[in-house]
Amino acid sequence: MVLQVQIGEQKLEQEQLLSLLAQYQLLPRLAQEMIIDQAIASTPEMDCSQEEVQGAVNALMQQRQIKSEEELKTWLKKNGLTIEQLPAIASRPLLLEKFKQLRWGDNLESYFVERKSKLDRVIYSLIRTDDPGVAQELYFRILDDPSVMPEIARQYSKGAEAQTGGLVGPVEMSVPHPAMIQVLSSSKPGELKPPMKIGEWFVILRLEKLAPAKLDDATKKRLVNEQFEQWLNQQVQEQILIEHLE
């Protein structure tokens, strides 16, 4: 089947489309989709039952708000597809999820252990100032009376945390500055840390709460997708080759 695309008054042949994909930096995206299809096709265990395919078709039509055969024909034409391609198009996301689980589902526990320190969530209090003398004075005031930290943060802190009384989080442990991560990861809840210099700031930190990450369903899905994205990006880098032929 030869495709011709018309956008406004401009008709595009297949050769022009390839050039435009390169111009708009869409070739890596095309490569990703092709690599996914190749991976699915080369995995013997990959299959969908007739019920799964029909369910996927129904879900696609519902998602695209297609309510009649006429609307389906219009949608297919608009996307350059045929009715014969519909089952494969609709079931592709399901096959992709099965591929991900087959490829990375069995090593989630070890990968979770590897990533856990960055997935743990923390709530901490932060005060930053560009004056080391002020930082030292504030530190001793809070050390003497821990309850005043929110008030002091509102009055003296130079960042957005002043609006929350110095309170930040919950955020994953990978979010704060690396120097802060090191301090927070070795702190106990309620422990106030002396001022430390980070860039232009003198920072006072106190860990409020640590919530260890759990390997629940949401985390499993995230870790599978994370490994899939890493694999896919590596495959694109290794496989895509673009040459300009005279």
C-alpha positions as a Markdown table, in Angstrom:
| # | Residue | x | y | z |
|---|---|---|---|---|
| 1 | Met | 0.0 | 0.0 | 0.0 |
| 2 | Val | 1.4 | 3.4 | -1.1 |
| 3 | Leu | 0.5 | 6.3 | 1.2 |
| 4 | Gln | 0.1 | 9.9 | 0.2 |
| 5 | Val | -0.5 | 12.5 | 2.8 |
| 6 | Gln | -2.0 | 15.8 | 2.2 |
| 7 | Ile | -1.6 | 18.6 | 4.8 |
| 8 | Gly | -3.5 | 21.7 | 3.6 |
| 9 | Glu | -2.6 | 22.3 | 0.0 |
| 10 | Gln | 0.6 | 20.3 | 0.2 |
| 11 | Lys | 0.7 | 16.6 | -0.9 |
| 12 | Leu | 3.6 | 14.6 | 0.5 |
| 13 | Glu | 5.0 | 11.4 | -1.0 |
| 14 | Gln | 6.7 | 8.8 | 1.1 |
| 15 | Glu | 10.2 | 10.0 | 0.3 |
| 16 | Gln | 9.3 | 13.5 | 1.5 |
| 17 | Leu | 7.8 | 12.1 | 4.7 |
| 18 | Leu | 11.1 | 10.5 | 5.6 |
| 19 | Ser | 13.0 | 13.8 | 5.0 |
| 20 | Leu | 10.5 | 15.6 | 7.2 |
| 21 | Leu | 10.8 | 13.0 | 9.9 |
| 22 | Ala | 14.5 | 13.7 | 10.0 |
| 23 | Gln | 13.9 | 17.5 | 9.8 |
| 24 | Tyr | 11.6 | 17.5 | 12.8 |
| 25 | Gln | 13.8 | 15.0 | 14.7 |
| 26 | Leu | 11.2 | 12.3 | 14.7 |
| 27 | Leu | 13.3 | 9.5 | 13.4 |
| 28 | Pro | 14.4 | 8.3 | 16.9 |
| 29 | Arg | 10.7 | 8.0 | 17.8 |
| 30 | Leu | 10.1 | 6.0 | 14.6 |
| 31 | Ala | 13.1 | 3.8 | 15.5 |
| 32 | Gln | 11.6 | 3.2 | 19.0 |
| 33 | Glu | 8.3 | 2.0 | 17.6 |
| 34 | Met | 10.0 | -0.3 | 15.1 |
| 35 | Ile | 12.3 | -1.7 | 17.7 |
| 36 | Ile | 9.3 | -2.4 | 20.0 |
| 37 | Asp | 7.5 | -4.2 | 17.2 |
| 38 | Gln | 10.7 | -6.3 | 16.4 |
| 39 | Ala | 11.1 | -7.2 | 20.1 |
| 40 | Ile | 7.4 | -8.3 | 20.4 |
| 41 | Ala | 7.6 | -10.3 | 17.1 |
| 42 | Ser | 10.8 | -12.1 | 18.2 |
| 43 | Thr | 9.4 | -13.2 | 21.6 |
| 44 | Pro | 7.8 | -16.6 | 21.2 |
| 45 | Glu | 5.7 | -16.3 | 24.3 |
| 46 | Met | 3.9 | -13.2 | 23.1 |
| 47 | Asp | 0.3 | -13.7 | 22.2 |
| 48 | Cys | -3.2 | -12.3 | 22.8 |
| 49 | Ser | -6.3 | -14.4 | 23.1 |
| 50 | Gln | -9.3 | -13.5 | 20.8 |
| 51 | Glu | -11.1 | -12.1 | 23.9 |
| 52 | Glu | -8.1 | -9.9 | 24.7 |
| 53 | Val | -7.9 | -8.6 | 21.2 |
| 54 | Gln | -11.6 | -7.8 | 21.1 |
| 55 | Gly | -11.4 | -6.1 | 24.5 |
| 56 | Ala | -8.5 | -4.0 | 23.2 |
| 57 | Val | -10.5 | -3.0 | 20.1 |
| 58 | Asn | -13.4 | -2.0 | 22.2 |
| 59 | Ala | -11.1 | -0.1 | 24.6 |
| 60 | Leu | -9.5 | 1.8 | 21.7 |
| 61 | Met | -12.9 | 2.7 | 20.2 |
| 62 | Gln | -14.1 | 4.0 | 23.6 |
| 63 | Gln | -10.9 | 5.9 | 24.1 |
| 64 | Arg | -11.2 | 7.6 | 20.7 |
| 65 | Gln | -14.9 | 8.1 | 21.2 |
| 66 | Ile | -15.8 | 6.0 | 18.1 |
| 67 | Lys | -19.5 | 5.1 | 18.4 |
| 68 | Ser | -20.4 | 3.8 | 14.9 |
| 69 | Glu | -19.0 | 2.0 | 11.9 |
| 70 | Glu | -19.0 | 5.3 | 10.0 |
| 71 | Glu | -16.9 | 7.0 | 12.7 |
| 72 | Leu | -14.5 | 4.1 | 12.7 |
| 73 | Lys | -14.0 | 4.3 | 8.9 |
| 74 | Thr | -13.4 | 8.0 | 9.3 |
| 75 | Trp | -10.8 | 7.5 | 12.0 |
| 76 | Leu | -9.0 | 4.8 | 10.1 |
| 77 | Lys | -8.8 | 6.9 | 7.0 |
| 78 | Lys | -7.6 | 9.9 | 8.9 |
| 79 | Asn | -4.8 | 7.8 | 10.4 |
| 80 | Gly | -3.9 | 6.0 | 7.2 |
| 81 | Leu | -5.0 | 2.6 | 8.5 |
| 82 | Thr | -7.2 | -0.2 | 7.2 |
| 83 | Ile | -9.8 | -2.3 | 9.0 |
| 84 | Glu | -7.5 | -5.3 | 8.7 |
| 85 | Gln | -4.8 | -3.4 | 10.8 |
| 86 | Leu | -7.2 | -2.5 | 13.6 |
| 87 | Pro | -6.8 | -5.7 | 15.8 |
| 88 | Ala | -3.0 | -5.4 | 15.7 |
| 89 | Ile | -3.1 | -1.7 | 16.4 |
| 90 | Ala | -5.5 | -2.1 | 19.3 |
| 91 | Ser | -3.7 | -5.0 | 20.9 |
| 92 | Arg | -0.2 | -3.6 | 20.6 |
| 93 | Pro | -0.2 | -1.8 | 24.0 |
| 94 | Leu | -1.3 | -5.1 | 25.6 |
| 95 | Leu | 1.5 | -7.0 | 23.9 |
| 96 | Leu | 4.0 | -4.4 | 24.9 |
| 97 | Glu | 3.0 | -4.8 | 28.6 |
| 98 | Lys | 3.3 | -8.5 | 28.3 |
| 99 | Phe | 6.8 | -8.1 | 26.7 |
| 100 | Lys | 7.9 | -5.8 | 29.6 |
| 101 | Gln | 6.7 | -8.3 | 32.2 |
| 102 | Leu | 8.4 | -11.2 | 30.5 |
| 103 | Arg | 11.7 | -9.2 | 30.1 |
| 104 | Trp | 11.9 | -7.4 | 33.4 |
| 105 | Gly | 9.2 | -8.7 | 35.7 |
| 106 | Asp | 11.3 | -11.5 | 37.3 |
| 107 | Asn | 14.2 | -9.2 | 38.5 |
| 108 | Leu | 12.2 | -6.5 | 40.2 |
| 109 | Glu | 13.3 | -7.4 | 43.7 |
| 110 | Ser | 17.0 | -7.1 | 43.0 |
| 111 | Tyr | 16.4 | -3.9 | 40.9 |
| 112 | Phe | 14.3 | -2.5 | 43.7 |
| 113 | Val | 17.1 | -3.1 | 46.3 |
| 114 | Glu | 19.4 | -1.3 | 43.9 |
| 115 | Arg | 17.1 | 1.7 | 43.5 |
| 116 | Lys | 15.5 | 1.8 | 47.0 |
| 117 | Ser | 17.8 | 4.4 | 48.5 |
| 118 | Lys | 16.7 | 6.9 | 45.8 |
| 119 | Leu | 13.0 | 5.9 | 46.1 |
| 120 | Asp | 12.7 | 6.4 | 49.8 |
| 121 | Arg | 10.6 | 9.5 | 50.5 |
| 122 | Val | 11.6 | 12.2 | 53.0 |
| 123 | Ile | 10.0 | 15.2 | 54.7 |
| 124 | Tyr | 12.6 | 17.6 | 56.0 |
| 125 | Ser | 12.9 | 21.2 | 57.3 |
| 126 | Leu | 15.3 | 23.6 | 55.5 |
| 127 | Ile | 16.6 | 27.1 | 56.2 |
| 128 | Arg | 19.0 | 28.7 | 53.9 |
| 129 | Thr | 20.8 | 32.1 | 54.1 |
| 130 | Asp | 23.8 | 33.6 | 52.4 |
| 131 | Asp | 25.2 | 34.9 | 55.7 |
| 132 | Pro | 27.3 | 32.3 | 57.7 |
| 133 | Gly | 27.0 | 34.3 | 60.9 |
| 134 | Val | 23.2 | 34.4 | 60.7 |
| 135 | Ala | 23.1 | 30.7 | 59.9 |
| 136 | Gln | 25.1 | 29.9 | 63.0 |
| 137 | Glu | 22.9 | 32.1 | 65.2 |
| 138 | Leu | 19.7 | 30.5 | 63.8 |
| 139 | Tyr | 21.1 | 27.0 | 64.3 |
| 140 | Phe | 21.7 | 27.6 | 68.0 |
| 141 | Arg | 18.3 | 29.2 | 68.4 |
| 142 | Ile | 16.6 | 26.2 | 67.0 |
| 143 | Leu | 18.9 | 23.8 | 68.9 |
| 144 | Asp | 17.7 | 25.6 | 72.1 |
| 145 | Asp | 14.0 | 25.4 | 71.1 |
| 146 | Pro | 13.2 | 23.1 | 68.1 |
| 147 | Ser | 9.6 | 24.3 | 67.9 |
| 148 | Val | 10.7 | 27.7 | 66.6 |
| 149 | Met | 12.1 | 26.4 | 63.3 |
| 150 | Pro | 9.0 | 27.0 | 61.2 |
| 151 | Glu | 8.8 | 30.6 | 62.5 |
| 152 | Ile | 12.5 | 31.2 | 61.8 |
| 153 | Ala | 12.2 | 29.7 | 58.4 |
| 154 | Arg | 9.4 | 32.0 | 57.5 |
| 155 | Gln | 11.4 | 35.0 | 58.7 |
| 156 | Tyr | 14.9 | 34.2 | 57.5 |
| 157 | Ser | 15.0 | 31.5 | 54.8 |
| 158 | Lys | 15.7 | 32.9 | 51.3 |
| 159 | Gly | 14.0 | 30.1 | 49.2 |
| 160 | Ala | 10.5 | 29.0 | 48.5 |
| 161 | Glu | 10.5 | 26.9 | 51.6 |
| 162 | Ala | 10.0 | 30.1 | 53.6 |
| 163 | Gln | 6.3 | 30.0 | 52.5 |
| 164 | Thr | 5.9 | 26.5 | 54.2 |
| 165 | Gly | 7.8 | 27.3 | 57.4 |
| 166 | Gly | 10.8 | 25.5 | 56.0 |
| 167 | Leu | 9.0 | 22.2 | 55.4 |
| 168 | Val | 9.8 | 20.3 | 52.2 |
| 169 | Gly | 8.2 | 17.1 | 51.0 |
| 170 | Pro | 7.4 | 14.4 | 51.0 |
| 171 | Val | 9.9 | 14.0 | 48.1 |
| 172 | Glu | 12.0 | 11.1 | 46.9 |
| 173 | Met | 15.5 | 11.0 | 48.2 |
| 174 | Ser | 16.8 | 11.6 | 44.7 |
| 175 | Val | 15.3 | 15.1 | 44.6 |
| 176 | Pro | 17.4 | 17.2 | 47.1 |
| 177 | His | 20.9 | 18.4 | 46.4 |
| 178 | Pro | 23.5 | 15.5 | 46.6 |
| 179 | Ala | 25.1 | 17.1 | 49.7 |
| 180 | Met | 21.7 | 17.2 | 51.4 |
| 181 | Ile | 20.9 | 13.6 | 50.4 |
| 182 | Gln | 24.1 | 12.5 | 52.1 |
| 183 | Val | 23.2 | 14.3 | 55.3 |
| 184 | Leu | 19.5 | 13.3 | 55.3 |
| 185 | Ser | 20.3 | 9.7 | 54.7 |
| 186 | Ser | 22.4 | 9.5 | 57.8 |
| 187 | Ser | 20.1 | 11.5 | 60.0 |
| 188 | Lys | 17.5 | 10.5 | 62.5 |
| 189 | Pro | 14.0 | 12.1 | 62.6 |
| 190 | Gly | 14.2 | 15.3 | 64.6 |
| 191 | Glu | 17.9 | 15.6 | 64.4 |
| 192 | Leu | 19.1 | 19.1 | 63.6 |
| 193 | Lys | 22.2 | 19.4 | 61.5 |
| 194 | Pro | 24.7 | 22.3 | 61.8 |
| 195 | Pro | 24.9 | 24.8 | 58.9 |
| 196 | Met | 26.7 | 23.5 | 55.8 |
| 197 | Lys | 27.7 | 25.4 | 52.7 |
| 198 | Ile | 26.0 | 24.4 | 49.5 |
| 199 | Gly | 26.8 | 26.7 | 46.6 |
| 200 | Glu | 26.1 | 30.2 | 47.6 |
| 201 | Trp | 23.9 | 29.1 | 50.6 |
| 202 | Phe | 24.5 | 28.2 | 54.2 |
| 203 | Val | 21.9 | 25.5 | 54.9 |
| 204 | Ile | 20.4 | 24.2 | 58.1 |
| 205 | Leu | 18.6 | 20.8 | 57.8 |
| 206 | Arg | 16.4 | 18.7 | 60.0 |
| 207 | Leu | 14.9 | 15.4 | 59.0 |
| 208 | Glu | 11.3 | 15.2 | 59.9 |
| 209 | Lys | 10.2 | 11.8 | 58.6 |
| 210 | Leu | 11.6 | 9.0 | 56.4 |
| 211 | Ala | 9.1 | 6.8 | 54.6 |
| 212 | Pro | 10.9 | 3.8 | 53.2 |
| 213 | Ala | 9.9 | 2.8 | 49.6 |
| 214 | Lys | 7.8 | -0.4 | 49.3 |
| 215 | Leu | 7.6 | -2.8 | 46.4 |
| 216 | Asp | 3.9 | -2.4 | 45.8 |
| 217 | Asp | 2.1 | -2.6 | 42.5 |
| 218 | Ala | 2.7 | 1.0 | 41.6 |
| 219 | Thr | 6.4 | 0.7 | 42.3 |
| 220 | Lys | 6.6 | -2.5 | 40.4 |
| 221 | Lys | 5.0 | -0.9 | 37.3 |
| 222 | Arg | 7.3 | 2.1 | 37.6 |
| 223 | Leu | 10.5 | 0.0 | 37.9 |
| 224 | Val | 9.5 | -2.2 | 34.9 |
| 225 | Asn | 8.8 | 0.9 | 32.8 |
| 226 | Glu | 12.1 | 2.4 | 34.0 |
| 227 | Gln | 14.1 | -0.6 | 32.8 |
| 228 | Phe | 12.2 | -0.7 | 29.6 |
| 229 | Glu | 13.0 | 2.9 | 28.8 |
| 230 | Gln | 16.6 | 2.4 | 29.5 |
| 231 | Trp | 16.7 | -0.6 | 27.2 |
| 232 | Leu | 14.8 | 1.2 | 24.5 |
| 233 | Asn | 17.1 | 4.2 | 24.5 |
| 234 | Gln | 20.1 | 2.0 | 24.4 |
| 235 | Gln | 18.6 | 0.0 | 21.4 |
| 236 | Val | 18.0 | 3.2 | 19.5 |
| 237 | Gln | 21.5 | 4.4 | 20.1 |
| 238 | Glu | 22.9 | 1.1 | 18.9 |
| 239 | Gln | 20.7 | 0.4 | 16.0 |
| 240 | Ile | 19.7 | 3.7 | 14.3 |
| 241 | Leu | 21.9 | 4.7 | 11.4 |
| 242 | Ile | 21.1 | 7.7 | 9.2 |
| 243 | Glu | 23.0 | 8.4 | 6.0 |
| 244 | His | 22.4 | 11.0 | 3.3 |
| 245 | Leu | 22.7 | 9.4 | -0.1 |
| 246 | Glu | 23.5 | 11.6 | -3.1 |
